[in-house]
Amino acid sequence: YKTHAELDALAQAHPDDGLLHGRGQPGTHDMGLLRDTLAQLRALPAGASMWVPRYDKSAHAGQGDRAPRSEWQRVTGPVDVVVLEGWCLGFRSMGRRAGPRCPPHMRNVDAYLAEFDETYAQLDAFVVVQALSAKYVYAWREQAEQERRARGEGAMDAAQVVKFVGRYYPSYEQYLPQLYATSPCAEDRTLRYWIDENRRPCHDGPPGGATGVL
């Protein structure tokens, strides 16, 4: 994600778009830093090293901030495998594909989402962990914050979690059906599997083979 200061500036630039008021949605990620980091990891020769950025989600009472460089991870090459994980990886801008037009409340996010295409081009394979219901994310986020509270770290309370996840959910509704149908990588380089509310892999998807948001 962008730094806390950059996220504040983004929110001020979009005062009427609550989806961009805090980290989460496309537009809040530092895509240049992401692409550069992936490229450097791919090209890192044996014996050479580099710093990999870290993000501290506990900073600013759970709002988050990029960790200081002194806390970044140092990696020495060569690197065999890089796993890039992200909640909205695989979402594709509606402006870049055929289909219904983007609804007005998603236009800013959708425009920023187009920046992800360059990152998708850097991927060799893709794994889609498909949840039986997108609504699980509310409970899963609360579980993560409960763990932070127990450790005495900066964390959101239950009401803040609902508000926080509520900013993510419109993108789940808008983009998950397409992701569950089409990968940003070729299908022969894509692994898909379903998980239930307890994050356990399950053999069957939603009833009737539905791929929408349940």
C-alpha positions as CSV (number, residue, x, y, z in Angstrom):
1,Y,0.0,0.0,0.0
2,K,0.9,3.6,-0.2
3,T,2.2,5.4,2.8
4,H,-0.2,6.7,5.4
5,A,0.5,10.3,4.2
6,E,-0.1,9.3,0.6
7,L,-3.4,7.6,1.5
8,D,-4.5,10.8,3.3
9,A,-3.7,12.8,0.2
10,L,-5.6,10.3,-2.0
11,A,-8.7,10.7,0.3
12,Q,-8.4,14.5,0.0
13,A,-8.2,14.2,-3.8
14,H,-11.5,12.2,-3.8
15,P,-13.5,13.8,-1.0
16,D,-16.8,12.3,-2.2
17,D,-15.5,8.8,-2.8
18,G,-15.5,6.9,0.5
19,L,-14.1,3.8,-1.2
20,L,-10.7,5.6,-1.4
21,H,-10.8,6.9,2.2
22,G,-8.3,4.4,3.7
23,R,-6.2,1.5,2.4
24,G,-7.8,-1.4,0.5
25,Q,-9.2,-0.5,-2.9
26,P,-7.3,-0.2,-6.1
27,G,-5.8,3.3,-6.1
28,T,-4.4,2.8,-2.6
29,H,-1.6,0.5,-3.7
30,D,1.9,1.7,-4.8
31,M,1.9,-0.1,-8.1
32,G,5.2,1.4,-9.2
33,L,6.9,0.0,-6.1
34,L,5.2,-3.3,-6.6
35,R,6.3,-3.7,-10.2
36,D,9.9,-2.6,-9.5
37,T,10.2,-5.0,-6.5
38,L,8.9,-8.0,-8.6
39,A,11.3,-7.1,-11.5
40,Q,14.3,-6.8,-9.1
41,L,13.5,-10.1,-7.4
42,R,13.2,-11.8,-10.8
43,A,16.6,-10.4,-11.9
44,L,18.5,-10.7,-8.6
45,P,21.8,-12.6,-9.3
46,A,23.4,-15.1,-7.0
47,G,25.0,-13.4,-4.0
48,A,23.4,-10.0,-4.6
49,S,20.8,-8.7,-2.2
50,M,17.9,-6.2,-2.0
51,W,15.4,-4.9,0.4
52,V,11.7,-6.0,0.1
53,P,9.2,-3.5,1.5
54,R,7.0,-4.3,4.4
55,Y,3.7,-2.8,5.5
56,D,2.7,-2.4,9.1
57,K,-1.1,-2.8,9.4
58,S,-1.0,-2.0,13.1
59,A,0.3,1.5,12.6
60,H,-2.0,4.5,13.3
61,A,-4.5,2.5,15.3
62,G,-4.9,-0.1,12.6
63,Q,-5.1,2.3,9.7
64,G,-1.6,1.1,8.6
65,D,1.5,2.6,7.1
66,R,4.6,1.5,5.2
67,A,7.2,0.2,7.7
68,P,10.4,2.2,7.9
69,R,13.2,0.9,5.7
70,S,15.1,-0.5,8.7
71,E,12.3,-3.0,9.1
72,W,12.2,-4.2,5.5
73,Q,13.3,-7.8,4.7
74,R,16.7,-8.3,3.1
75,V,16.7,-11.0,0.4
76,T,19.8,-12.6,-1.2
77,G,19.6,-14.0,-4.7
78,P,19.0,-16.0,-6.6
79,V,15.3,-16.2,-5.8
80,D,13.5,-19.4,-7.0
81,V,9.9,-18.5,-6.3
82,V,8.0,-15.3,-5.4
83,V,4.5,-15.6,-4.1
84,L,2.5,-12.4,-4.5
85,E,-0.7,-12.4,-2.5
86,G,-3.4,-9.8,-2.5
87,W,-7.1,-9.6,-1.9
88,C,-7.9,-7.9,-5.3
89,L,-5.3,-9.6,-7.5
90,G,-7.0,-10.9,-10.6
91,F,-9.7,-8.2,-10.6
92,R,-9.9,-6.6,-14.1
93,S,-11.0,-3.1,-15.0
94,M,-14.4,-3.0,-16.6
95,G,-13.0,-0.4,-18.9
96,R,-10.5,-3.0,-20.3
97,R,-13.1,-5.7,-21.1
98,A,-16.4,-6.2,-22.8
99,G,-19.5,-6.3,-20.7
100,P,-21.7,-3.9,-18.7
101,R,-20.5,-0.4,-18.0
102,C,-19.0,0.4,-14.7
103,P,-21.5,1.8,-12.2
104,P,-20.9,5.4,-11.2
105,H,-19.8,4.6,-7.6
106,M,-17.0,2.4,-8.9
107,R,-15.6,4.6,-11.6
108,N,-12.6,5.9,-9.7
109,V,-11.6,2.4,-8.4
110,D,-12.1,0.9,-11.8
111,A,-9.8,3.5,-13.4
112,Y,-7.1,2.7,-10.8
113,L,-7.6,-1.0,-11.4
114,A,-6.4,-0.7,-14.9
115,E,-2.9,-0.1,-13.5
116,F,-2.9,-3.7,-12.4
117,D,-2.6,-5.0,-15.9
118,E,1.2,-4.3,-16.0
119,T,1.6,-6.4,-12.8
120,Y,-0.5,-9.3,-14.2
121,A,1.9,-9.4,-17.2
122,Q,4.8,-10.1,-14.7
123,L,3.1,-13.3,-13.4
124,D,4.0,-16.8,-14.5
125,A,1.1,-18.5,-12.8
126,F,-2.0,-17.7,-10.8
127,V,-3.8,-19.3,-7.9
128,V,-7.4,-18.4,-7.2
129,V,-8.7,-19.3,-3.7
130,Q,-12.5,-19.1,-4.2
131,A,-14.6,-18.6,-1.1
132,L,-18.1,-20.2,-1.1
133,S,-19.4,-16.8,0.1
134,A,-17.6,-13.4,-0.1
135,K,-19.4,-12.4,3.1
136,Y,-16.9,-14.5,5.0
137,V,-14.5,-11.6,4.8
138,Y,-16.2,-9.8,7.6
139,A,-15.6,-12.6,10.1
140,W,-12.1,-13.3,8.8
141,R,-11.1,-9.6,9.2
142,E,-12.5,-9.5,12.7
143,Q,-10.5,-12.7,13.6
144,A,-7.3,-11.0,12.4
145,E,-8.0,-7.9,14.5
146,Q,-8.8,-10.0,17.5
147,E,-5.4,-11.5,17.3
148,R,-3.8,-8.1,17.1
149,R,-5.8,-6.9,20.1
150,A,-4.6,-10.0,22.1
151,R,-1.0,-9.1,21.3
152,G,-1.5,-5.5,22.3
153,E,-0.9,-4.2,18.8
154,G,-2.8,-1.4,17.2
155,A,-6.1,-2.8,16.0
156,M,-9.6,-1.9,14.9
157,D,-12.6,-2.6,17.2
158,A,-15.6,-4.6,15.9
159,A,-17.5,-1.6,14.6
160,Q,-14.4,-0.3,12.8
161,V,-13.9,-3.7,11.2
162,V,-17.4,-3.6,9.7
163,K,-16.8,-0.2,8.3
164,F,-13.4,-1.1,7.0
165,V,-14.5,-4.3,5.2
166,G,-17.6,-2.4,3.9
167,R,-15.2,-0.3,1.8
168,Y,-13.8,-3.5,0.2
169,Y,-17.1,-5.3,-0.4
170,P,-18.3,-3.3,-3.5
171,S,-15.3,-4.6,-5.4
172,Y,-16.0,-8.2,-4.4
173,E,-19.5,-7.7,-5.8
174,Q,-18.2,-6.1,-8.9
175,Y,-15.2,-8.2,-9.8
176,L,-15.3,-11.6,-8.2
177,P,-17.7,-13.2,-10.7
178,Q,-15.3,-12.3,-13.5
179,L,-12.3,-13.6,-11.6
180,Y,-14.0,-16.9,-10.8
181,A,-14.7,-17.3,-14.5
182,T,-11.5,-15.9,-16.1
183,S,-7.9,-15.8,-14.7
184,P,-5.4,-13.0,-15.6
185,C,-3.1,-15.9,-16.6
186,A,-3.8,-18.7,-19.1
187,E,-6.1,-21.3,-17.6
188,D,-3.4,-24.0,-18.0
189,R,-1.3,-21.8,-15.6
190,T,-4.1,-21.2,-13.2
191,L,-5.0,-23.3,-10.1
192,R,-8.4,-22.9,-8.6
193,Y,-10.0,-24.4,-5.4
194,W,-12.9,-23.6,-3.1
195,I,-12.7,-23.0,0.6
196,D,-15.5,-22.8,3.2
197,E,-16.0,-20.4,6.1
198,N,-13.3,-22.2,8.1
199,R,-10.8,-21.8,5.2
200,R,-10.9,-25.5,4.6
201,P,-10.6,-26.7,1.0
202,C,-13.8,-28.3,-0.3
203,H,-14.5,-30.3,-3.4
204,D,-17.7,-28.6,-4.5
205,G,-18.4,-25.0,-5.2
206,P,-21.6,-23.1,-4.5
207,P,-24.9,-24.8,-5.2
208,G,-25.7,-25.0,-8.9
209,G,-22.1,-24.1,-9.8
210,A,-22.8,-20.4,-9.2
211,T,-19.8,-18.1,-9.5
212,G,-21.3,-14.9,-8.2
213,V,-21.1,-13.3,-4.8
214,L,-23.2,-15.2,-2.3
